[in-house]
C-alpha cells in the first residue's frame, strides 16, 4: 500500500491553480496534474472560513456534526465569545492568550465534537502512522507535551498555558508542539513564512520514513490573498509549489514520489476581492444591547454578534416572546442592510432564507434531489438561491450545494439564530475593527468563496465521475478508502 499525502493550500481557487500551472509558475503542481485528475468545483462548507472548513476536511462531516460554526462565535454555555484569530486587532480585543487558548487547545480538545472522529483518530485506531504540519484540526490518539522551544512557548508558559494535546503520531505546530526535534525554524507567529516550515518538516518526515499518512499544510497563500487580493497572489502559489517540490524531491523526484505515494490536494475555500466594510455589530447595536468582547458577563446583553469574514451571525440572548420578537425584527433589519445578500434562520423545523423581499423554505425530504443526491422538500421562491430545477434536480451555479450547506450551518448547535451571507465586495468588520478591504476575503455562500480544487493522484481512472458534485466532506472518506479502513469506520457524508 502506498503512502498518502493530503496537501492543503489555504484559499487556493481552481482558476488560480490553473493559471499557475498554465503559466509555468507551478511546475510541481503541473506534473501532478498530468499524472492525476483535477476536480475544479469541489464545494466548501458554510461559512467558508478555515476553522469550519478544516473541521469538515478532517472529520468528513459538516458543521451540524463537528460543531465549529465560524472564526468568531458565541459560546452559549460559557456565555462568551470564541475568537480564532480573525485579525491581529481582533486577537488583541479578546486577549492574545485567550485567543491562543481557544485556537490551539479548545478548538480541538473542547469545541470540536467528540461524537465524530478525525482522520488522525481513525488511522491511529487502525495502527497506521500519521503526521501533520501546522493545521487547525489535528486531534489524534498520541499525547504531545507543550513544545520544545521558541518565543511562543515562553509566552504560553508565562500565561499558564501548559496543556498537553492529543494529535497524530508526528505533530508539528510551530513553536508550541513538536513531536521531535527537527532543524526547522518554527514560524507560527509570523504569517507568510509558514510554508517554509512545513517544507522543512516534510523533508525530515520523508527522510525518516515517519508516516503512512501526512497532512502537508501550506497556509501562506491565504495570508497573501487577504493582503494583496486573490488576483494578485500568484507568487504565493509559486511558493507553495516550491514547498511541495521540496517534499517530492525528498522522496526521490516526481516519478519516485508517485510510485510510493498517492496524493489528494485540496483547499478549504476561495477568496474574492473586498472593498466595502459592513459593521455588523453597529447595525444591530442601533436597537439592541450587544455583548462586547471585554464583557465579564452576558447578563446585561440582549444579543451577541459574531462577524466571520464575508458571513456573520446574531445570537439572541432574550427568552420567550421577547426573544421571538427580537429575532423577527433582526431578520427584517438585516434583510434591508446594504451588503447583506442572504438572511437565513430556522423556524418550525424548516430552514428559511430570504433575499430582497423573497423567501424560500426547505427541509430534508423527498420532493426534489440536489447534485449530491440529497433529497429536499422546498416551498417558495427558488430564485432566492438561484436554484434551477429544469431536469428535476436542484442545482445552483451561484450558490453551490446551497440547501445542504445552509441546512448544516443552521443545524449546528453553536449556530446563531440568524445567519447572513454578504454580497460580492463586502466583508464584516471584525471585533478588532479590522477588514481586508482593498484585498481579499471569504466566508459567503457565493461560488467565488465556495469552490475549491481537488487533485487526485494515484486513484483509478474515472474517479472524478463518481460524484456529480464533490465536497470537502468527501476528503476524509478518500483517506479511509486509500487505507481500506472499511465502510463501518467512515463517517456518513
N, C-alpha and C positions, 0 to 999 in steps of 0.2 A: 504494500500500500504506500502510495506517495505521501509526502508531507503536504500540508495545506497552508498557504498564506492568505489571510484576509487583509488586503491592503486597503486602507481607508484614507481618502484625501478629502479633508473637510471643505465643504462648499463647492466642490467641483461640479460644474454644469456639463451636460452632454455636449453642448455646442462648443464649450471651451476646450473640452478634451479633444474633440475632432479638429478644432483649429490648431491646437498644439501639435497634434500628430501630423496633420496635413502640411504644416509649415516646416516640419523637420526639427522643431524645438523640443520634441519629446521622443527621442529615438527608442528608448526602452519601452515606453508605452506603445509606440508604433509596432515594435517587434512582438509584443504580447498580443496586440490587436490582430496581427497577421496570423497568430497561432491559436486564437480563441474566437469567442463570439461576444459581440458587443450589443447589449440592450440599452438603448438610449432614452427609454421612457419609464424607467423604474420609478415608482411613486414613493414619496417620503411620507412621514407621519404628519399630524397636525396637533399643535402648532409646529411649523417647520423650523425648530430650533434644536441645537445639538443635544441637550440632555434628553429630550423626548425621543429624538431620532436614534441616538446611540443606544438608548434602552431598548428600542424596538429591534435594532440590529442584533444586540447581544442576547435577547430573550426569545425573539420570534413572535412576540405578541404586541398588541397595540397598547395605548395609554389606559384603556379601560381595565387592563390586567396588570401592566407593570407599574402604574400609578404615578408616573412622573408627568406633570402637566405643563411645565414651561421653564424658562430661565428664571422667572420670578413667580412665586405663587404663595397663597395664604394657607398656612397650616392651621386648620380649624381646631384640632385637638390641643395644640400648643399655643393657639391664639397669637400667632406671629407670622411675619413674612419669612419666606425662604428665598435666598438670593444665591445664584450660582455664578455670579461674576459677569453681569450684563456689560459692565464697563468698569474702568478704574474708579470713576466717580460714584457709581452705584455701590461698588465694594466698600468705598470709604463711608458712604452714607449708612450702611448697615454694620460696618466694622470689619476690618481686614480679617481678624481671626474667626469671627462668627461666619463670614462668608467662606473662608477656607475650610472651616469645620464642616459646614453644610456640603460644600462641593466635593471635598476629598473623602470625608468619612461618612456623613449621613446619607449622601446620595446613594451610596452602595449598601451601607450597613443598616440604614434605617428607613429611607424613603422608597427605595426600590422594593417592590413587593416580594416577600419571601414565599409567596404562593406560586411563583414561577422560578424556573431555573435559567441561569445564564449558560452560554456555550461552554464557558470555563468549568462550571459545575458539572455539566453533563459529561464533558470529556474527562474530567478528574474522576468521576464515578466509574468511567469505563477503563480507567488505568492508562489513559493517554496523556502525554506531556504537553502542556500548553504554555505559551509565553505571550507577553503583551508589552508594547512600548506605550507611552502615555496616551490613555484613552479614558474617557469619563466613566465608563461602566467596565469594571474589572473583577467583579465579585467571583470568587472561586473557592476551592477547598483547602488551599495552602495558607498557613499563617505567616504573615510578614510583619516584623517589628519596624518601628519608625526608622527612617533612612540612615545611611552611613555617615553622610557629611553634607555640608552645604549651608548657605545662608538661611534658606527657608527652614531647614531643620532647627537651627539655633533659635530662630524666631518662634517656631512652633513649640519648642521646649519651654521658652520663656513665657509663652501664653498658656502653658499647661496642656498643650496638645501632644499627647504621648501614646495614643492608642495604636495597637496593632490592627492590621486589617487582614481580610481573607481574600486571596486572589488566585491567579494561575500559578503554576509551579515557578515560573520565572516572571516576576513583576518588576517593571521599571517605570516609576512615576516621578521622574526628575529628582529633585533634591530630597524628597520625602520618603520614598520607598524604593529599595533596590535589593533584589534577592541575592545579588553577589556583586563584588567589586568589578567594575569594568573601566577601561581607560577612556571614558566618555564624559565630557563636561556636562553636568546637568544644567538645563536651561529652562525649567518650567516657569520661572518667574520672568522670563524675557520673551514675549511673543515675537514671532518672526525668526526665531533661532531653534525651534523645537525639532524641525525635520532633520537637522544635522545630528541631534542627539539620538533620534530614532535610527538613523542610518548607522551610526557608530555602534549602538546596542545590537542592531540587526546583524552586523558583521560578526560580532562576538558570539551571538547565538548560533549563527551558521557554523562558525569555526569550531565551536564546542559541541556541535550536534546536540543541542539542548531542547529541542522541541519536536513534536509531531504537528502541532498547530501553532501558528504565530499570527497574532493580530498586530499588523505593522501599521501604526498610526502616523499619519503625516498631516498635522493640523495647521500648518502655516498659511496655506492658501486662503483660509477663512480670514485670517488677520489682514492680509494684503488686500483681499477683495472688499472688506469693510472700509479700509483706509483709502484705497485708490478707485474703487468701483469695480464690479466684476468684469467689465470690458477692458480694463487696463491692468489686469493682474496676471498676464500670461507668463511673466518672468517667474512667478511663484509656482506655476505648473512645471516650468522647466526645472526649478529647484527640486520639486517633488519627484520629477522623473530622475534626476541625478541621485536622489536618496534611494529610490527604488533600484536604480542601476547598481548602486553600491551593494545592495543585498544580493542582487542577481550575480554580480561578479564574484562575490564571496562564495557563491555556490558553484563557480566554475564557468560562468557565462550563460548566455540566454538558452542555448541548446541544452546544456547540462542542467540548468535550473528547471527547465520544462520537463526534463526526463525524471527528475527527482521530486518535483513539486507540482501540485495543482494550485490554481490561484483564483480568488474572487477579488475583484477590485470594485469598490463602491464609494460613493459619497453619502452624506446624510441629508443634504438639501442643496438647492441652488442659492443664488443671490440675484437681486435686481437693484438697479440704481435707485437711490432715495434722495429727495431734496426738500421734502416738507415734513416738519415735526408735528406730531399730534400729542398734545399734553393731556393724556387720558385722565390722569388724576385731577387735573384742574377742571376738566369738563364735568366730572362727577362732583367735585367739591363745591360747585356752584349751588347745589341743592342738598347735599348730604355731608355729614361729618365723616371724613376719610381717615382711616388709620394711617399714621405716619411711621416711617422707618424706625425712628427713635422712641416710639411709644413703649412704655413699660407694660401697659395693659390695653386690651381691646375693649374694655368695658364702656368707654365713652364714645366709641366709634360706631357709626351706622353701617359703613361699608368698608371693604378692603379692595384696593385697586392694584392689579398686577399686570404691568406692561411687559410684553415679552417679544421684543423686536417688532415685526410687522403684524403682530396679533396682540391680543390683550384679553383680560377678564375682569369682571366685577363680582365680588363675593358679598352678598347681602347678609349683614350680621343681625338685622332685625328679625323678630319672630312673628308668627301669626299673621293677622290681616295687614299689619304694618309692613311686614316683610313682603307679602304678596303685592301690595300697592307699590312698594319701592321697586320691586323687580319689573313691574309693568311700566312704570314711569322711566326707569333707567333704559329699558329697551327702546322706548319711544325717543328718549333724548339721544341715544347713541345712533339710532337709525337716521336721525336728522343732522348728524355731525359731519362736517367736511372731513374727508379722508377715510371714513368708515365705509367699507364695501358691503360686508355681510354682518348681520347680528344673529346669533344662534342661542337657543335655550331649550330646556326640556319642560314639557307641560302635558299632564295627563298621560304619561307613559310614551309620548311621542317626542321626537326631535322637531324643532321648528327653526326655520331660517328665513330671515326677511332681508329684502333689498329694495330700497326706493319705493316703499309702499306695497310691494308684492310679497307674498308669503308662500312657503312650501312646508308641508309637514310630512314626516316619514318615520317608519319603524321597520325593523326586520320582519319579513313576511314572505308571501309567495306571488304577489301581483306581478312584479317585474324582476329581472335579474340585471346585475351590472357586469362589467367586463371581468371582474374577479369571480363571477359565478354566484355571488351572494344575492339572496332574494330580499325584496323590499316592497312594502305597501306605501304608496305615495298619494298625496292629495294636495292639490293647489297648483301653483304656477311653476312649471318645470324651468321656465326661463330664469328663475332666481339663481339657479346653479348652472345655467346654460346647458341643461340636460337634453340630449337628443334621444328619441325613442322610436325612430322610424322603423327599425328592424325588430322591435320588441325588446331590445337590450338598451338599458340606460347607460349613456356614456356622455362625458363632458370633456372637451379638449381644454376648456378654460379652467375648470376645477377638477383635476384628475382624481378619480376614486372619491368623489365629493361626499357621497352619502356615508360610505364606510368610515372615512376619516373623521367626519363631523360626529357621527354616532359614537365612535370610540372615544373621542375627546370629551364629549359631553357626559359619557358614562363613567369617566374616571372619577373615583370617589373624592379626589382632590381638586376637581374642576370648579371653576367659578360658576355662579348662577347664570351669568350672561357672558358669552364669548363674542369677540369681534375679530374680523379679518379685514385688513386695510386695503385701500385702493393702491394701484400702482403709484410708486413715487413717494408714499407716505410711510413713516415709521413712528412708533410710540416713543415719547420721551421717557427715559427710564428714571428710576428713583434718585439717581445722581444728577438729573437734569441734562443727561447726555443723549445724543443721537449720532447716527452715522451720516447725517445729511451732507451731501457732496461726495459720498462714497456709495457703498452698497449695504444691503441688509436682507433679511429673510424672516419668515415667520408665518406668512399668509397662506391661504388655501389656493392661491393662484398658481398656474403652471410654472411660471418663472422661478418661484421659490420652491416648487414641489417636485420637479423632475430631476432624477439622478442618473448617471451612467452606471451600468453594472456589466463588468467584463468578466467572462468565464473562460478560463484556460484549463484544459485537462478534462473537460466534460465531453460527453458524446456529441456527435454532430446532430443538429436539430434541437439542442437543449432550449433555445430561445422560444421555440414553438410550444413548449409545454403549457405556457400560460398566455392568455391574451393580454394580460397586464401584470407585470411583475411589481413587487412591493418590497420595501425594506424588511417586512416581516418574513420574507422568504429566505433571507440570508442564513439565519440560524438553521433552517431546515436543510439548506445546501451543505452546511458544515456537518450536520448529523448524517446526511446521505453519504458524504465522502468517506466518513469513518464507519459506515454501516452500523450505526448505533441501534437501528431498529425503530420502527414507527411508534412503538409504545413510549419511546423516550423523547419524541419530538413534540414540542408544544403545538397545540392546534392553532393554525393560522387564521 
